[in-house]
Amino acid sequence: MVIEHFTKGARPVYERARERGRMLPEGLAYIDSWIDERTLDRCWQLMETDDPALFDEWFSHWSDLGTIEVVPVIGSAEAGERALA
């Protein structure tokens, strides 16, 4: 899960995305995203990769517009198995 904070607001992010797309490196897959509807300044993106270093490559295209936090996540079923093991 990627948590982005748009430090310059949402407009520049969406303008760049419209012009250039997501600019994802091969091997980093976008699944879905959700935006904080109150302020439009925070985005949660579900992404998938076998190579976490690809996040740095991808975010190099966006780092002037915000910050990023990458949080490895697992499904709740797997979490339950781990918690009860």
Stockholm file with secondary structure:
# STOCKHOLM 1.0

chainA/1-85         MVIEHFTKGARPVYERARERGRMLPEGLAYIDSWIDERTLDRCWQLMETDDPALFDEWFSHWSDLGTIEVVPVIGSAEAGERALA
#=GR chainA/1-85 SS CEEEEETTCHHHHHHHHHHHCCCCCTTCEEEEEEECTTTSCEEEEEEECSCTHHHHHHHTTTGGGEEEEECCCCCHHHHHHHHHC
#=GC SS_cons        CEEEEETTCHHHHHHHHHHHCCCCCTTCEEEEEEECTTTSCEEEEEEECSCTHHHHHHHTTTGGGEEEEECCCCCHHHHHHHHHC
//
